[in-house]
Amino acid sequence: MEDFSPSGGRHIYVPLAERLDGAAARELVEALALQAASLDPGPHQNITDGCIRVPGSLYKSGGYQVLITPLSAAYDIMSRRNPAVAVDRLREALAPELSRLRELRARMAKPAATISGSAALMPVSAGVEAPLRRIARTGLYDTARYKSPSEARMAVLNHFSACRWTLDQVRAGIAGQFPGLAALYGSDAKQGRLLETEWAKAVAWTQKDTPPSAGRKNAFINDTSQTLTTGGGINKPSRAAIHQLVNDLENILYAVLDYRMMKLGRESVGLRFLFRSLLGYMRAKETDLLDVGCRTLATALGKHHATIARLLPRLVRVSDGIITKVADARRRSADVYLIQLPAHLQQLTRELSWRKGKIHGIRNVFRALGAPAALVYEAIERGRRSPTNSDIIRATGISRSAVENALAEMSALKMIHRDGRQWHVTATTNLGQLAVRLGVMDDVQAQIRLYRHQRAAWHAYLDRFLEQAITETALYDTERDEHWLPPDEDAARYVWEVA
């Protein structure tokens, strides 16, 4: 049932068959507000002052609250109210938003602690939002920067394309939590006519491949660029050899290293995902020499860069010769690590078959759900057969209570489902869209911006000490005679006699 206010607002009435307390109603409305930006949760956020004008009420500036739904239909809606099962289905559909609300409340409930050093620079506020995401959500943009709605929406589309979104995800965002992007088009007809064309332009702009410049001898594009060699006796492994090596190392990880790192206490989960992240970068960069910086790894794992700097040497020691540090960090280059398969593990790799699927670090959705949930999901996703609870506990090395909590939470989010005693991954659930609904991407963007500023400050500091090349012509003064002419023989004889 719906009514209309003279100020332009609307009220939606959902009558319930059973009484719902104020706290539960507030939680549901706040979860809906996270999905619909134009919804005002204010009337449900307190008990004493949450009254609204019912249809027929006089408005303060003149006019009346008008019932839009026909009276007969409204009477039927009020007579046949929604049962408790419908409320449960609504709560199930809003599971990601409810989980996000609990996370926000937990952050606000934490006492403010005094943080010093570099850890104080890490943003933990959930209110941090990228400017382009705010434009997509509200439709409001800076007119000094964007002269028209066309430029503003192209900037938003370029941002989504750079984040590796697809056109279907953009359409789902327009229909969901980014209604401002739809407002920038002005009408549905204009959106339908221009969206695909403008998205193709955004993809072509942000994902184009830049050809290498002629005569370049190095590749210092960022902290993780690999230096180009000049040839000689270096035999670089082929792409097929690198992928085969990564497959073998994955088998070693699941068969040996995971069980060895389970015994290392609290840092064991961090070490296991750090090794997975290195294998992922190794496959992506197609090389066995990795110079990935701590901040890059911290962004991939959702951790602080100081934690990564502490875990890397520990991982080298427990990797059984797989990871070896071959060069220290210098200027803009990070530490260089060689990843190889030791001779004493080669026979084991021949006896194990490769696993299907792709290895990951911490995917964005598990920043909200936690690393134990990521291990449980990986055990279901990459298991050789659909696992039971006992299989997951043995494969992950996590306690039964932690595994059961992770399974219950992921099942509520429809990431997994149970068939008898066995667990399966729900293929229709998009983890990227789920991460957006959980509000994780704001924290990811904030961490990327922070590290970008820190790198820029470090590079500016290094540039102060660049040695200027001094040429021979720079040392010569054309106004000064710097050549000495020897005296003639008579003058030399006179000088000698005088002496």
Disulfide bonds with the S-S distance in Angstrom:
none
